[in-house]
Amino acid sequence: MFTVDAHLDLSMNAMEWNRDLRVPAAELNARERARGLVDKPDRGNAVVSFPDLRRGSIGLVVATQIARYVAPDNPLPGWSSPEQAWSQTQAQAEWYRTMEEAGEMVQIVDRDGLDAHVSRWLAALAAGNDTSRLPIGYILSLEGADSLITPRHVERAYGYGLRAVGPAHYGPGRYAHGTDASAPLNTAGQELLAEMDRLGMILDATHLCDAAFWESLKIFSGPVWASHNNCRAIVDHNRQFSDEMIKALVDRGSVIGGALDAWMMVPGWIRGTSTPKAMHCGLEVMIDHLDHICQIAGNADHIGIGSDLDGAFGREQAPHDLETIADLARVPSLLAKRGYSPTDIEKVMHGNWLRFLRSAWA
Ligand SMILES: [Zn+2]
């Protein structure tokens, strides 16, 4: 079934992990193991590549630019100045453009482009045609806004196709505080949201700390989604949404993408120690989170997939029954097992994200 994944860090993997995503994940892993690489936590465990996306009929993704600024006293990894972070995101944008020239990807920036791209994939899948040569559509999103040197830079980014921004990531941010930090928006953050409103951009509520989340919903008037977020009721952590936050997003017409990072799926995960198998973290656990949102919403209109499967982790921290991202193709049968109707399953796999985008870009 045609599938949308609303959160992948493709360009980060290409530019910082030095992965040529035209190569299947199994081969990327063999190369990394042969080189004995240990510089990243997920070396030899990649699950995402273009061939694997196509095998899973994942023809449309929300793909990020990501580069954090860190002050001298901030222990998180990141760049020493906003200017360096900006330049890193420009290299990432250039990689996406280069992949377009290579026929691997196509950037989606408006409703016409979206409809044309989706029709192409749906027609190929309906006819049983080979999709291994179809380009993967991508909507460009910025995860953490630190790299925007000023709020005005978001207009420049809009110019090369940026359509969604999550102002925060981990820790204290230049515009908003994110996971494991806490503060209301600062003036720059408020200005950024005003610029995004003016440009008609999508706000990604993922990673916003609670204070910034509630303030953002109040002052931002445009479309809001949460590209990759699970539920606090199941795994209690500030990175996850409380039921009240989910309710507010549902009322706002949002779609929330279920994430496949094991520590966000099952309680008690210890990084670097726990294993997906021992923690009983299978793909089905994602359905628990999605279903929790559906119970709050009273329907299946506000959930989708935002896997994050290349977000600085791989098989060591992903569902044990997932070898590559192509295994998302098993999600429809897991939903059916839980009693989801064929119509609702289509909504989860692509319909809800498409409805959201068509309305955001009307
Ligand atoms: Zn993230």
Residues whose N, C-alpha, C, O or C-beta is under 5 A from the ligand:
A	BS01	ZN	none
